[in-house]
Amino acid sequence: MQYTFLAKTDPGRARANNEDSVAIDPATQTMVLADGMGGYNAGEIASGMATAFIKSEMGRWLSEAGHAATQREVRRAMEICVENANLSIFNAANANAAYAGMGTTLVVGVFRQDKLLLGHIGDSRCYRLRDGVLQQITKDHSLLQEQIDAGLISPEQAAHSTIKNLVTRAVGVDEVVLLEVNEHAVQAGDLYLVCSDGLSDMVDDASIARIVCTDRELDHKAGDLIEAANANGGRDNISVILVEVAEPSGRRGLLSRILGKP
């Protein structure tokens, strides 16, 4: 598979600073997104620490391990990187009163051949667009999601809830945090969208789907998503990572020859 990565972030219209952080590493096909929380600029510190640490450590491990690493080994490396990032943020929060209570959500993904190993903590999301259908492939770690799962509230009611941003787990808040990791099969033509809740709270899934289903370039799609969130109020920072999947160029050439196309 051939992967094309793009990341973009915007402070939105209501906040002067940006507590989101995004990082992509096309060389190791890794993506990281974090949405920080905490007083003053503590959320910005937490999210920046998470993305920088995980991109650096995960990228270094993947570069050294190469293609010989099994999916199980990659998963364990991801878990260790997140555990270490969590402890670093937790220790920084306890060492500096200005950073007390800081933390961050997290989505981290590694694409390898035709697989995506996807880990997440909190309510930042990953969506997959396949054959024109947009599907959320992460499940929010939030009080609202727990209420939906328990049948206490419907998804329609959840859209207007006042407790959207109460997460049930976050990086750096406790000494130990549980990373939820899942493996997904990847197909040529897929488009993956990772976003902070500054997008998903401001733009409904149907509108997100309409934007990412267009034929526009990734940079324009990302810009259109951010513009839509800002047009609806832009009450939070807005971050997106887009990953486009295509057949390897050699395979496309072979198929073209078989089909008699130039």
C-alpha positions in Angstrom: 0.0 0.0 0.0 1.0 3.6 -0.6 0.1 6.1 2.2 -0.2 9.8 1.9 -0.3 11.8 5.2 -1.4 15.3 6.0 -1.9 17.0 9.4 -3.5 20.4 10.2 -4.5 22.2 13.4 -6.3 25.5 14.1 -7.0 27.3 17.4 -10.7 27.8 16.5 -12.6 31.0 17.1 -13.0 31.0 20.9 -9.6 30.2 22.3 -6.4 32.2 22.0 -4.0 29.2 22.5 -4.0 25.8 20.9 -3.9 22.8 23.3 -4.1 20.3 20.4 -0.9 18.7 19.0 -0.5 16.6 15.9 2.5 14.7 14.5 3.0 12.5 11.4 6.0 10.5 10.3 5.5 9.2 6.7 8.8 7.4 6.9 7.5 5.0 9.6 3.8 5.5 8.6 3.0 6.8 12.1 0.4 9.4 13.2 -0.2 10.9 16.6 -2.9 13.4 17.7 -3.4 14.7 21.3 -6.0 17.1 22.8 -4.6 18.6 26.0 -6.5 19.7 29.1 -5.5 21.7 32.2 -5.2 25.3 33.4 -3.1 28.0 31.9 -1.0 26.4 29.1 -0.8 23.0 30.9 -2.9 21.3 28.3 -0.6 22.5 25.6 2.3 21.2 27.5 0.7 17.7 28.0 -0.4 17.3 24.3 3.0 18.5 23.0 4.9 16.2 25.3 2.7 13.2 24.2 3.0 13.7 20.4 6.7 14.6 20.5 7.7 11.6 22.8 5.6 9.0 20.9 6.6 10.2 17.5 10.2 10.1 18.4 10.3 6.9 20.4 7.9 4.9 18.1 9.6 6.2 15.0 13.0 5.2 16.4 11.8 1.7 17.3 10.1 1.1 14.0 13.2 2.3 12.1 15.4 -0.1 14.0 13.0 -3.1 14.1 12.2 -2.9 10.3 9.8 -5.1 8.5 10.8 -8.1 10.6 8.8 -6.9 13.6 5.6 -8.8 14.2 2.3 -7.0 14.7 2.4 -8.2 18.3 5.8 -6.6 18.8 4.7 -3.3 17.3 1.6 -3.3 19.6 3.8 -3.9 22.6 6.2 -1.1 21.5 3.2 1.2 21.1 2.0 0.4 24.6 5.4 0.9 26.1 5.8 4.3 24.4 2.4 5.4 25.7 3.2 4.2 29.2 6.4 6.2 29.2 4.8 9.3 27.8 2.0 9.0 30.4 4.6 8.7 33.2 6.5 11.7 31.9 3.5 13.9 31.8 2.3 12.7 35.2 5.7 13.4 36.8 5.8 16.8 35.2 2.4 17.7 36.5 3.4 16.7 40.0 6.7 18.5 39.9 5.3 21.9 38.8 2.2 23.4 40.5 1.3 25.3 37.3 0.9 22.0 35.5 -1.1 20.2 38.2 -3.9 18.0 36.8 -2.8 18.4 33.2 -3.5 15.6 30.8 -4.3 14.8 27.2 -6.4 12.5 25.0 -4.5 10.5 22.4 -4.8 8.7 19.1 -1.8 6.9 17.8 -1.7 4.8 14.6 0.9 2.8 12.7 0.2 1.6 9.2 2.1 -1.6 8.1 1.5 -3.2 4.7 -2.3 -3.7 4.7 -2.9 -3.2 8.5 -3.5 -0.3 10.8 -2.6 -0.7 14.5 -4.6 1.9 16.2 -4.5 2.9 19.9 -6.5 5.6 21.6 -7.3 7.1 25.0 -10.1 9.6 25.6 -12.5 11.1 23.1 -10.3 12.1 20.2 -11.5 9.9 17.3 -10.5 8.0 14.2 -12.9 7.6 11.2 -12.5 5.4 8.1 -14.0 6.3 4.8 -14.5 3.2 2.7 -16.6 2.9 -0.5 -18.3 6.2 0.3 -19.3 5.2 3.9 -17.8 7.0 6.9 -17.4 4.9 10.0 -16.0 5.8 13.5 -13.5 3.1 14.3 -12.6 4.3 17.8 -15.0 4.4 20.7 -14.9 7.4 23.0 -13.7 6.9 26.5 -16.2 9.4 27.9 -19.0 9.6 30.5 -21.4 10.3 27.6 -20.4 7.1 25.8 -20.9 5.1 28.9 -24.4 6.5 29.2 -25.2 5.6 25.6 -23.8 2.1 26.2 -26.0 1.7 29.3 -29.1 2.8 27.4 -29.6 5.9 29.6 -29.4 8.2 26.6 -29.8 7.9 22.8 -27.2 8.9 20.3 -29.6 11.6 19.2 -29.9 13.0 22.7 -26.1 12.7 23.1 -25.6 15.2 20.3 -27.1 17.9 22.6 -25.6 16.8 25.9 -23.9 19.2 28.2 -21.3 16.6 29.4 -19.7 15.9 26.0 -16.2 16.6 27.2 -16.0 14.5 30.4 -13.5 11.8 29.5 -13.1 8.7 31.6 -9.4 8.2 30.9 -6.6 10.5 29.8 -2.8 10.4 29.4 -0.9 11.9 32.3 -3.7 12.2 34.9 -2.8 9.0 36.7 0.4 7.0 37.1 -1.0 4.3 34.9 -3.4 4.6 31.9 -4.9 1.9 29.7 -4.4 2.3 26.0 -7.1 0.6 23.9 -5.5 -1.0 20.8 -7.2 -2.5 17.8 -6.0 -3.8 14.5 -7.9 -2.9 11.3 -7.5 -4.3 7.8 -6.6 -1.5 5.3 -7.9 -1.4 1.7 -6.8 0.7 -1.3 -9.1 3.6 -1.6 -9.5 4.0 2.2 -9.3 7.4 3.8 -8.6 7.7 7.5 -9.4 10.8 9.5 -8.1 11.4 13.0 -9.6 14.4 14.8 -9.9 16.2 18.1 -13.4 16.9 19.5 -13.1 20.4 18.2 -14.1 18.9 14.9 -16.5 16.1 16.0 -18.4 18.4 18.4 -18.9 21.1 15.9 -19.6 19.1 12.7 -21.9 16.1 12.6 -20.7 12.8 11.0 -22.9 13.3 7.9 -21.3 16.7 7.2 -17.8 15.3 7.8 -18.6 12.5 5.3 -19.7 15.0 2.6 -16.5 16.9 3.0 -14.1 13.9 2.9 -16.0 12.2 0.0 -15.1 15.0 -2.4 -12.3 14.7 -5.0 -10.4 17.6 -3.5 -6.8 17.2 -2.4 -6.1 16.2 1.2 -4.9 19.7 2.1 -8.2 21.2 0.8 -10.2 18.5 2.6 -8.5 19.3 5.9 -9.0 23.0 5.4 -12.7 22.4 4.6 -13.2 20.4 7.8 -11.6 23.1 9.9 -13.6 25.8 8.1 -16.8 23.9 8.8 -16.0 23.6 12.5 -15.2 27.3 12.7 -18.4 28.2 10.8 -20.4 26.3 13.4 -18.8 28.2 16.2 -15.3 27.0 16.5 -15.6 26.7 20.3 -12.5 24.5 20.7 -9.2 23.9 19.0 -9.6 21.9 15.8 -7.1 19.3 14.6 -7.2 16.7 11.8 -4.9 14.1 10.4 -5.8 12.6 7.0 -4.3 9.4 5.6 -5.0 8.4 2.0 -4.4 4.8 0.9 -3.6 3.8 -2.7 -2.4 0.7 -4.5 1.4 0.5 -4.9 2.4 2.1 -8.2 3.8 -1.1 -9.6 0.5 -2.9 -9.0 -1.5 -0.2 -10.6 0.7 -0.4 -13.6 0.2 -4.2 -13.8 -3.5 -3.8 -13.5 -3.5 -1.2 -16.2 -1.7 -3.5 -18.6 -4.1 -6.3 -17.8 -7.0 -4.1 -18.5 -5.4 -2.6 -21.6 -5.3 0.9 -20.1 -2.3 3.3 -20.7 
